Amino acid sequence: MCANPMHGYDASRAGTCEYTDVHYPDPLDVTVPRKMQIADAGYFRDFGGVTRFSGPASTVKCYENNPLVREALGEPGNGRVLVVDGGGSMRCALLGDNLAGMAVSNGWAGIVINGCLRDSEDIGKMRIGVKAIAPHPVKSSKRDPGMREVPVTFAGVTVRPGDWIYADMDGMLVGGPEKFEL
């Protein structure tokens, strides 16, 4: 517990547990309106060299194709989190070490993939948060780029462009367009 009786929560910790303690105070009371969504437990694994990350979402919806993932990560990230809905495909990877390295160079805070990645050992050494379902050695195709900046739904949550993502080893939260404070 990071509560300090004199000052409340330690904002430097800013983990998902602290955010749910403050913004999701009675998880069993279904009558309380929720300001955040919580991704299904156990859905993602952590692969990046950073396990705690947050930022406003940019989204890509694609299936076994990653041209728009490359396009997005080639832009300045400005601390954003790229959320990729790959349809949960377990047949190929939507992210590899080259794209993850591009994300680091361009200032992205993290990447969340509803699908697979490859080069997991190398990505684990990079200063970026990465969550995905599993590793897979096969690269994606380049046929159908998909769509950018559209709402995506998976793991029990819907992410809209600009929603705040909060992620660590305990899970992933989706807030609205306003950053949560502790």
C-alpha positions as CSV (number, residue, x, y, z in Angstrom):
1,M,0.0,0.0,0.0
2,C,1.4,3.4,-0.9
3,A,-1.0,5.5,1.1
4,N,0.7,8.1,3.2
5,P,-1.6,9.3,6.0
6,M,-0.2,12.8,5.8
7,H,-0.3,13.2,2.0
8,G,-2.5,10.5,0.5
9,Y,-1.1,8.4,-2.4
10,D,2.4,8.6,-3.6
11,A,1.9,9.8,-7.2
12,S,5.4,8.8,-8.2
13,R,4.3,5.2,-7.9
14,A,1.2,5.8,-10.1
15,G,0.4,2.1,-10.6
16,T,-2.8,0.5,-11.6
17,C,-3.5,-0.5,-8.0
18,E,-3.3,3.1,-6.8
19,Y,-5.6,4.3,-9.6
20,T,-8.2,1.7,-8.8
21,D,-8.0,2.4,-5.1
22,V,-8.8,6.0,-5.8
23,H,-11.1,5.8,-8.8
24,Y,-12.7,2.4,-8.4
25,P,-13.3,2.4,-4.6
26,D,-15.9,-0.3,-4.3
27,P,-15.4,-2.8,-7.1
28,L,-18.4,-5.0,-6.1
29,D,-21.0,-2.2,-6.0
30,V,-22.4,-2.3,-9.6
31,T,-24.5,0.7,-8.9
32,V,-21.5,3.0,-8.7
33,P,-20.7,4.8,-12.1
34,R,-17.2,3.9,-13.3
35,K,-14.7,6.4,-14.6
36,M,-12.4,3.7,-15.9
37,Q,-12.4,0.3,-17.5
38,I,-10.2,-2.6,-16.4
39,A,-8.9,-5.0,-18.9
40,D,-9.6,-8.7,-18.3
41,A,-7.1,-10.3,-15.9
42,G,-4.4,-12.4,-17.5
43,Y,-5.1,-11.3,-21.0
44,F,-1.7,-9.7,-21.7
45,R,1.9,-10.5,-20.9
46,D,4.6,-7.8,-20.4
47,F,7.4,-7.9,-23.0
48,G,9.0,-4.4,-22.9
49,G,11.9,-3.2,-20.8
50,V,9.5,-0.9,-19.0
51,T,6.6,-2.5,-17.2
52,R,4.8,0.6,-15.9
53,F,3.6,3.1,-18.5
54,S,0.7,5.5,-19.3
55,G,-0.3,8.0,-21.9
56,P,-3.1,9.0,-24.2
57,A,-4.1,6.3,-26.7
58,S,-3.6,6.2,-30.5
59,T,-5.3,3.2,-32.1
60,V,-4.9,0.9,-35.0
61,K,-7.3,-1.8,-36.0
62,C,-5.8,-4.5,-38.3
63,Y,-5.8,-8.2,-38.8
64,E,-2.5,-10.0,-39.5
65,N,-1.2,-6.9,-41.3
66,N,0.9,-4.2,-39.8
67,P,1.5,-1.3,-42.2
68,L,-0.5,1.2,-40.0
69,V,1.5,0.0,-36.9
70,R,4.7,1.0,-38.8
71,E,3.1,4.3,-39.9
72,A,2.0,5.2,-36.4
73,L,5.3,4.3,-34.7
74,G,7.2,6.3,-37.3
75,E,5.5,9.5,-36.1
76,P,6.4,11.4,-32.9
77,G,4.8,9.5,-30.0
78,N,4.8,12.4,-27.6
79,G,4.3,10.0,-24.7
80,R,1.3,8.2,-26.3
81,V,0.4,4.5,-26.1
82,L,-0.3,2.8,-29.4
83,V,-3.2,0.3,-28.9
84,V,-3.4,-2.2,-31.7
85,D,-6.4,-4.5,-32.1
86,G,-5.1,-7.3,-34.2
87,G,-8.2,-9.4,-33.6
88,G,-6.4,-11.6,-31.2
89,S,-4.7,-13.5,-34.0
90,M,-2.2,-16.1,-32.9
91,R,-0.9,-16.7,-36.5
92,C,1.7,-13.9,-36.9
93,A,3.4,-11.0,-35.1
94,L,2.3,-7.4,-35.5
95,L,5.4,-5.9,-33.8
96,G,9.1,-6.8,-34.0
97,D,12.3,-5.3,-32.7
98,N,12.6,-2.8,-35.6
99,L,9.2,-1.3,-35.0
100,A,9.7,-1.3,-31.2
101,G,13.1,0.5,-31.7
102,M,11.3,3.0,-33.9
103,A,8.8,3.6,-31.1
104,V,11.5,4.2,-28.6
105,S,13.3,6.6,-30.9
106,N,10.1,8.5,-31.6
107,G,9.0,8.9,-27.9
108,W,6.2,6.5,-27.5
109,A,5.4,5.5,-23.9
110,G,4.1,2.0,-24.8
111,I,2.4,-0.4,-27.1
112,V,-0.5,-2.7,-26.3
113,I,-1.3,-5.4,-28.9
114,N,-4.4,-7.6,-29.1
115,G,-2.2,-10.1,-30.9
116,C,1.4,-11.3,-31.0
117,L,4.9,-9.9,-31.3
118,R,8.3,-11.3,-32.3
119,D,11.9,-10.6,-31.2
120,S,10.6,-10.7,-27.7
121,E,14.0,-11.0,-26.1
122,D,15.3,-7.9,-27.8
123,I,12.2,-5.9,-27.1
124,G,12.6,-6.8,-23.4
125,K,15.8,-4.8,-23.4
126,M,14.2,-1.7,-24.8
127,R,13.0,1.3,-22.8
128,I,9.4,1.0,-23.7
129,G,6.3,-0.7,-22.3
130,V,4.9,-3.5,-24.4
131,K,1.9,-5.7,-23.7
132,A,0.8,-8.5,-26.1
133,I,-0.9,-11.8,-25.9
134,A,2.1,-14.0,-26.9
135,P,5.3,-14.1,-29.0
136,H,5.2,-15.6,-32.5
137,P,8.1,-15.9,-34.9
138,V,6.2,-15.2,-38.1
139,K,5.9,-11.7,-39.4
140,S,2.6,-10.2,-40.6
141,S,1.6,-9.5,-44.1
142,K,1.4,-6.1,-45.7
143,R,-1.8,-6.5,-47.8
144,D,-4.6,-4.7,-45.9
145,P,-3.4,-1.8,-43.7
146,G,-6.5,-1.6,-41.5
147,M,-7.8,1.5,-39.9
148,R,-6.3,4.2,-37.6
149,E,-7.8,6.3,-34.9
150,V,-11.0,4.3,-34.5
151,P,-12.4,2.8,-31.3
152,V,-11.1,-0.8,-30.6
153,T,-12.7,-3.4,-28.3
154,F,-10.9,-6.4,-26.7
155,A,-10.1,-7.8,-23.3
156,G,-13.3,-6.5,-21.9
157,V,-12.5,-2.8,-22.7
158,T,-13.2,-0.3,-25.4
159,V,-10.3,2.2,-26.2
160,R,-11.1,5.4,-28.1
161,P,-8.3,7.6,-29.5
162,G,-7.3,10.0,-26.8
163,D,-8.4,7.7,-23.9
164,W,-5.7,7.5,-21.2
165,I,-4.1,4.1,-20.8
166,Y,-2.5,3.1,-17.5
167,A,-0.5,-0.2,-17.5
168,D,1.8,-2.2,-15.3
169,M,2.4,-5.8,-14.3
170,D,-0.9,-5.8,-12.4
171,G,-3.0,-5.0,-15.5
172,M,-4.3,-2.3,-17.8
173,L,-6.8,0.4,-17.1
174,V,-8.6,2.6,-19.7
175,G,-9.7,6.0,-18.6
176,G,-11.5,8.7,-20.6
177,P,-9.8,11.6,-22.3
178,E,-8.9,13.3,-19.0
179,K,-5.8,12.2,-17.1
180,F,-6.5,10.6,-13.7
181,E,-4.8,12.1,-10.8
182,L,-4.0,10.4,-7.5
